[in-house]
Amino acid sequence: MIYLLWSLPALTVIGAIASGRVNTTVAAVLGLCAAIPIALIAAPAPVGGAPFGGAQLAVTLERGAWIGWIITPYILGGLLFWQMASSGHGHGQAPATSSTTHQELNDPLARRRRLFFACFLIGPFAESATGFGVGMLGTVLLIRPLGLKPRDVMVFALLSQTLIPWGAMGSGTLLASAYARVPAPQLALYSMVAVALLMIVWMLLFWRTARHAGLRADTAEHGREAAWITASLGLLSAATAVLGPETALLASFGPLIVLRFVLDRRPHRAQALAAARRALPYMLVIACLTATRLVPALNHALGAWADIQPFADLPAWKPFLHAGSWLIAGALALAAWRREPRALKTQARVAWHTGRHAVMSVFLFAMMAEVLAGAGISQAYADGLFATLHDWTILITPLLAGAFGILANSGNAPNSLFMPPQLSLALNAGLNVPAAAALLHVSGTAMGIFSPVRMSIAAGLAHGQGQERGVYVLLLPFALAAFGILLFLALLVVLSG
């Protein structure tokens, strides 16, 4: 009975989201409201310590608020910078009716390469800078001139979401690393194993849908696409190891986008200059962020100016090194350069309107996770599961996190609910903690590609409202294959432990 009571916060969140009547923020409020009285009334008896009371509750809420404070600048800063940088594109772009564009749209191979470029380079880049499905918007805008059917466009839009652990400046991975007490670069690198295996499923889905859309390719082009995916994941891994998950995708995919553009378009001088002007804000911010990570003297100086760490086991806030601070500074610099203070105010409102639910849910879920962990409930729950199922308990977590990630359209909810028990399970069983944490993190984030929220966004962008059910039927075998890969990795984690 006590385990059912301890499960009530998670069940409350799951039920609220599954009902379809409330958003994630309201579900998080309900979960926190359930967690607090349960922690105060039914926390496990401490061993050699004071019982969980009001003072301990205040500390856990402060810890959750601190985690939310660290993550928020990534979300709002990324949104604000992306909107300021993209708002100046209209006057600099070549018209869509140019002869070069007509030639590209009439060439089957060029159409196929434009599709790949949009799904696996531009989409993930945009999603990394901002999150919240902006990658789908970038992908759909690029492939709309191809004249594809809405159902196919919806699938291609969803394929822009295949690198979500690096989405929104890696904010979800940073949050997961705080829950798992694992350095963010290490967690992201362990996550790459699962992401790379899942990419096989996503590539098969891309090839199948492209063939259905009439954009066939020969074996050589398939090999070229696989080589580009391999190279992009390799560069992303290297950048993650050097720069961390916040800026790794921007730094690695930026050069790849330029190279792919040059190879596919063969632009003349005017086109190349126009593209360079559009990319300049991103290149400057990426260069600054890279310098703050790679130049030891600069990194040390910026970190020394302000280093606030109220909790020893949680990330510190270094505002002059924080990627979110640099993104906000970049947006301010763009507004000053263009002399558009009103545009900055407008885009700030838009950024808050777009990201406010994500920000609030991060705070609320972080508080809920810290309350349950601080009260000892997460540890006790994990101990109970481990006593029953032993090492094999970890096989359950990919299913739980994946299903909840689909419902919540976010990895933050399953990370906050299941990462503390996952950490306890791994420690009790003597398993590889980073591998177990990465498995849960990828399960919750990667499976969000099948979320009804993302599906509705894709349907709206593709003008495919009413076709969601047909797309889900198409995606079902690929979803099952993805869950199969995650279960296989869970088995490997158990056996290797």
Residue pairs with C-beta under 8 A, 6 or more apart in sequence:
2 42
3 381
3 384
5 38
5 42
6 38
6 42
6 372
6 377
6 380
6 381
7 381
8 34
8 38
9 31
9 32
9 34
9 35
9 38
9 368
9 372
9 417
10 31
10 417
10 418
12 27
12 30
12 31
12 34
13 27
13 28
13 30
13 31
13 408
13 413
13 417
14 404
14 407
16 22
16 26
16 27
16 30
16 31
17 24
17 27
17 407
17 408
17 413
18 407
22 30
23 357
24 357
24 361
24 408
24 409
24 410
24 413
25 357
25 360
25 361
25 364
27 408
27 413
28 360
28 361
28 364
28 365
28 368
28 413
29 364
31 364
31 365
31 368
31 417
32 364
32 367
32 368
32 371
35 368
35 371
35 372
36 57
36 371
38 377
39 52
39 57
39 60
39 371
39 372
39 374
39 375
39 377
40 52
40 53
40 54
40 57
40 375
42 377
43 51
43 52
43 375
43 376
43 377
44 375
44 376
44 377
44 379
44 380
45 51
46 52
46 376
50 56
52 374
52 375
52 376
56 374
56 375
57 371
57 374
59 374
60 367
60 370
60 371
60 373
60 374
60 375
61 367
61 370
61 371
62 310
63 311
63 314
63 366
63 370
63 374
64 363
64 366
64 367
64 368
64 369
64 370
64 371
65 363
65 366
65 367
66 310
66 311
66 314
67 175
67 178
67 314
67 315
67 362
67 366
67 370
68 359
68 362
68 363
68 366
68 367
69 317
70 174
70 178
70 314
70 315
70 317
71 171
71 174
71 175
71 362
71 366
72 324
72 359
72 362
72 363
73 322
73 323
73 324
73 325
73 327
73 328
74 168
74 169
74 170
74 171
74 174
74 246
74 323
74 324
74 327
75 131
75 168
75 169
75 171
75 324
75 355
75 358
75 359
75 362
76 324
76 328
76 351
76 352
76 355
76 359
77 169
77 323
77 324
77 325
77 326
77 327
77 328
77 331
78 129
78 130
78 131
78 168
78 169
78 324
78 327
79 130
79 131
79 132
79 134
79 350
79 351
79 354
79 355
80 327
80 328
80 331
80 347
80 348
80 351
81 129
81 281
81 285
81 327
81 328
81 330
81 331
81 334
82 126
82 129
82 130
82 134
83 331
83 347
83 350
83 351
84 281
84 330
84 331
84 334
84 335
84 343
84 344
84 347
85 281
85 282
85 330
85 331
85 334
87 343
87 347
88 334
88 338
89 278
92 274
92 277
92 278
93 274
93 278
94 100
94 101
94 270
94 271
94 274
96 145
100 265
100 271
101 145
103 110
104 110
104 111
104 114
104 265
105 111
105 145
105 146
108 215
108 216
109 217
109 221
110 264
111 146
111 215
112 210
112 215
112 216
112 217
112 221
113 264
114 142
114 143
114 146
114 264
115 143
115 146
115 156
115 210
115 215
116 206
116 225
116 228
117 142
117 257
117 260
117 261
117 264
118 138
118 139
118 142
118 143
118 156
118 160
119 139
119 143
119 156
119 159
119 160
119 206
120 159
120 160
120 162
120 206
120 228
120 229
120 232
121 232
121 253
121 256
121 257
121 260
122 135
122 138
122 139
122 142
122 160
122 257
123 135
123 136
123 138
123 139
123 157
123 159
123 160
123 161
124 135
124 160
124 162
124 163
124 166
124 167
124 249
124 253
125 135
125 138
125 249
125 250
125 253
125 254
125 257
126 134
126 135
126 137
126 138
126 139
126 160
127 133
127 134
127 135
127 136
127 160
127 161
127 163
127 164
127 167
127 168
128 135
128 163
128 166
128 167
128 168
128 169
128 170
128 249
128 250
128 253
129 169
129 250
129 282
130 168
131 167
131 168
131 169
131 171
131 355
131 358
132 168
132 354
132 355
132 358
133 161
133 454
133 457
135 160
135 161
135 167
136 157
136 158
136 160
136 161
136 454
136 457
136 458
136 461
137 461
138 160
139 156
139 157
139 159
139 160
140 153
140 156
140 157
140 458
140 461
140 462
143 153
143 156
144 153
146 215
148 156
148 213
149 213
150 459
150 462
150 463
150 464
150 467
151 462
151 464
151 467
151 470
151 471
151 474
152 209
152 212
152 213
153 458
153 461
153 462
153 464
154 455
154 458
154 459
154 462
154 464
154 467
154 468
154 471
155 205
155 209
155 458
155 471
155 474
155 475
156 206
156 209
157 457
157 458
157 461
157 462
158 449
158 454
158 455
158 458
158 475
159 202
159 205
159 206
159 449
161 167
161 448
161 449
161 454
162 195
162 198
162 199
162 202
162 446
162 449
163 195
163 236
163 249
164 172
164 411
164 445
164 446
164 448
164 449
165 172
165 173
165 188
165 191
165 195
165 245
165 411
165 441
165 442
165 445
165 446
166 173
166 188
166 236
166 240
166 245
166 248
166 249
167 445
168 358
169 246
169 247
169 323
169 324
169 327
170 184
170 188
170 244
170 245
170 246
170 247
170 248
170 249
171 362
172 410
172 411
172 412
172 415
172 441
172 445
173 184
173 187
173 188
173 191
173 245
173 441
174 184
174 245
174 246
174 315
175 362
175 366
175 412
175 415
175 416
176 187
176 411
176 415
176 419
176 437
176 440
176 441
177 183
177 184
177 186
177 187
177 315
177 437
178 314
178 315
178 366
179 369
179 415
179 416
179 419
179 420
179 423
179 437
180 187
180 419
180 422
180 423
180 433
180 434
180 437
180 441
181 313
181 423
182 433
182 434
182 437
184 244
184 245
184 246
184 315
185 240
185 241
185 244
185 245
186 434
187 245
187 434
187 437
187 438
187 441
188 240
188 244
188 245
188 248
189 237
189 240
189 241
190 434
190 435
190 437
190 438
191 438
191 441
191 442
192 233
192 236
192 237
192 240
193 438
193 489
194 438
194 439
194 442
194 443
194 446
194 485
194 486
194 489
195 233
195 442
195 446
196 233
197 485
197 489
198 442
198 446
198 482
198 485
198 486
199 229
199 233
201 478
201 481
201 482
201 485
202 478
203 225
203 226
203 229
204 478
205 475
205 478
206 225
207 217
207 222
209 474
210 216
210 217
217 225
228 256
228 260
231 256
232 252
232 253
232 256
235 252
235 253
235 255
235 256
236 248
236 249
236 252
236 253
238 252
239 247
239 248
239 249
239 251
239 252
240 248
242 248
242 293
242 294
243 251
243 289
243 290
243 293
243 294
244 293
246 289
246 323
247 286
247 289
247 290
247 293
247 323
250 282
250 285
250 286
250 289
251 286
251 289
251 290
254 279
254 282
254 283
254 286
257 279
258 279
261 267
261 275
262 272
265 271
267 275
281 330
281 334
284 330
285 326
285 327
285 330
288 326
288 330
289 323
289 326
291 298
292 298
292 299
292 302
292 321
292 326
293 299
299 321
302 318
302 320
302 321
303 318
303 320
303 321
305 320
306 317
306 318
306 319
306 320
307 316
307 317
307 318
308 316
308 317
308 318
309 315
309 316
309 317
319 325
331 344
331 347
332 344
334 340
335 341
335 343
335 344
358 410
358 412
361 410
361 412
361 413
362 412
365 412
365 413
365 415
365 416
365 417
366 416
368 416
368 417
369 378
369 415
369 416
369 417
369 419
369 420
372 378
372 420
373 379
373 420
378 420
378 421
378 424
379 420
379 421
379 424
381 421
382 393
382 420
382 421
382 422
382 423
382 424
382 425
382 428
383 424
383 428
385 393
385 396
385 421
385 425
386 393
386 424
386 425
386 428
386 429
389 396
390 429
391 429
391 431
391 494
391 497
392 494
393 425
393 429
394 422
394 425
394 426
394 429
394 431
394 436
394 439
394 490
394 493
394 494
395 487
395 490
395 491
395 494
397 418
397 422
397 425
397 436
397 439
397 440
397 443
397 490
398 439
398 440
398 443
398 483
398 486
398 487
398 489
398 490
399 443
399 483
399 487
400 414
400 418
401 411
401 414
401 415
401 418
401 440
401 441
401 443
401 444
401 447
402 414
402 443
402 444
402 446
402 447
402 482
402 483
402 486
403 447
404 413
404 414
404 417
404 418
404 444
405 411
405 413
405 414
405 443
405 444
405 445
405 446
405 447
405 448
405 451
406 447
406 448
406 450
406 451
406 452
407 451
408 414
408 448
408 451
409 448
409 451
409 452
409 453
409 454
410 444
410 445
410 448
411 441
411 444
411 445
411 448
413 444
414 440
414 443
414 444
415 440
415 441
415 444
418 440
418 444
419 437
419 440
419 441
422 436
422 437
422 440
423 433
423 436
423 437
425 431
425 436
426 432
426 433
426 436
426 437
426 497
427 433
429 494
429 497
430 497
431 493
431 494
431 496
431 497
432 493
432 496
432 497
435 493
435 496
436 493
439 486
439 489
439 490
439 493
442 486
443 486
446 482
447 479
447 482
447 483
447 486
448 454
450 472
450 475
450 479
452 468
455 468
455 471
455 472
456 468
458 464
458 471
459 465
459 466
459 467
459 468
459 471
464 471
